[in-house]
Amino acid sequence: MKKILFIDKSVAFVKQYDLKVWIFVGLLVGIGFFIAFLFVEPPPPNHLVIATGRAESEYYRFGKVYQTTLAEEDITLDVVQTRGSLENLQGLLDHDVDLALVQGGVTVSNAEESLQSLGSLYFEPLWIFYRNEEEIDDLRLFKGKKVAVGGEGSGNRKLAILLLGDNGLTSENTELLPLGGVEAIRALAAGEIDVFSLVTSPQSVLIRELFTMPDIRLMSFRRHKAYCSQYPFLSSVVLPEGAIDLEKNIPDQTTILLSPTANLVCRKDIHPAMIPLMLQVITQIHNRHSIFSKASYSFPSDQYTHLTLNKDAKRFIEWGPPFLLRYISFWTVSMLDRMKIFLLPLLTLLIPLGRLATPTYRWRIRSRIYRWYRLIRDVEYETKNQTNPEKIEKQMDRLRQIEDQIAKISVPLSYMNELYSLIFHISFVQGKLKKKLNKMI
């Protein structure tokens, strides 16, 4: 029974000092976590705003698709209608929006310093529809005509005026009208304008409507290579015969078009966790077969961009989505990503502290035993040259008190050798004092 009681006390003692040691370790780890917390990124936002285009534009249509897809990740995306790419860029610079769809080659002052590209999304050609009996393949032949170049603030207008200007067509010799979208189509159908230029994807309902209009032709760019060599953001794309509608054979001949790309642009201060999510969304939507799909074309792409590509976007385009994002929800991945910074202090502290805990625990156990040796040494030192029997008796009483105190000490069984060694040394000193006292008597 006594043996069992002794073991119980030993276990209680071990638990007591285990607790003290690990409380100390936990305190240091907690301090490390607090310091790490100061450097943790804030959680990603659950609300974003994207600038697109007019209600009938492909930018707006794609914005609504993004909105639906992000809603599955519990993220609200507000889709803002605008007049076009120039207004979208300005909205980013003014911090009115977080993301924007922008036509390749369109830029504003300070854009390079404050904005970044998340990649190009798809080809959106420059379509030149005109009313003429004869086929035209050169922009110079539109001099003196009424040309709808798109509304103010649109990327379409900027590109059209740029290319027309290169061919000598200016507001002084050609009527450049600020018409676009449905308004321009109606004007072209009514004969109020001669030419309509617009930049959009081949899936646009506007394109299909223009192809069905009688006496309206689509221009093929005979000098497409010259344009592409001068403007790196432009590419030559081939619209095959019958690509729009095989049954009706629309278009009725193969056509070469000039094409910028649609780009997704963000501010440099966007939360980094949103980059792979947005790119995963646009990959699902835009990396599909299209009229201009080829082995060399894969979207989103790090090519055809005029702004600096975001480093996280570059990593995504090269290696694909992060491993965890492929299998678990965005918010779970985000939480794990934010928590990883806590692993650094945890591992940094736990490894050395784990090694330190065992020696510290051993020292605390042995200190319960070894501290009595100082008292035994004092007794032996004080009686070494002592000739007074009363003082020797007094020191022997002191040893008996020490012995009584030691009897109350509980230590783990693995440390019993140190305890019995202490008891032996007390008995040894007591024997010396008894011999010395007997000689005096």
Secondary structure as GFF3:
##gff-version 3
##sequence-region A 1 441
A	DSSP	alpha_helix	2	37	.	.	.	ID=ss1
A	DSSP	beta_strand	47	51	.	.	.	ID=ss2
A	DSSP	alpha_helix	58	71	.	.	.	ID=ss3
A	DSSP	beta_strand	76	80	.	.	.	ID=ss4
A	DSSP	alpha_helix	85	93	.	.	.	ID=ss5
A	DSSP	beta_strand	99	103	.	.	.	ID=ss6
A	DSSP	alpha_helix	111	114	.	.	.	ID=ss7
A	DSSP	beta_strand	115	123	.	.	.	ID=ss8
A	DSSP	beta_strand	126	131	.	.	.	ID=ss9
A	DSSP	three_ten_helix	139	142	.	.	.	ID=ss10
A	DSSP	beta_strand	146	148	.	.	.	ID=ss11
A	DSSP	alpha_helix	155	166	.	.	.	ID=ss12
A	DSSP	beta_strand	175	177	.	.	.	ID=ss13
A	DSSP	alpha_helix	181	189	.	.	.	ID=ss14
A	DSSP	beta_strand	195	199	.	.	.	ID=ss15
A	DSSP	alpha_helix	205	211	.	.	.	ID=ss16
A	DSSP	beta_strand	216	218	.	.	.	ID=ss17
A	DSSP	alpha_helix	224	230	.	.	.	ID=ss18
A	DSSP	beta_strand	235	239	.	.	.	ID=ss19
A	DSSP	beta_strand	255	259	.	.	.	ID=ss20
A	DSSP	beta_strand	261	267	.	.	.	ID=ss21
A	DSSP	alpha_helix	274	286	.	.	.	ID=ss22
A	DSSP	alpha_helix	311	319	.	.	.	ID=ss23
A	DSSP	three_ten_helix	324	326	.	.	.	ID=ss24
A	DSSP	alpha_helix	330	382	.	.	.	ID=ss25
A	DSSP	alpha_helix	389	407	.	.	.	ID=ss26
A	DSSP	three_ten_helix	413	415	.	.	.	ID=ss27
A	DSSP	alpha_helix	416	440	.	.	.	ID=ss28
###
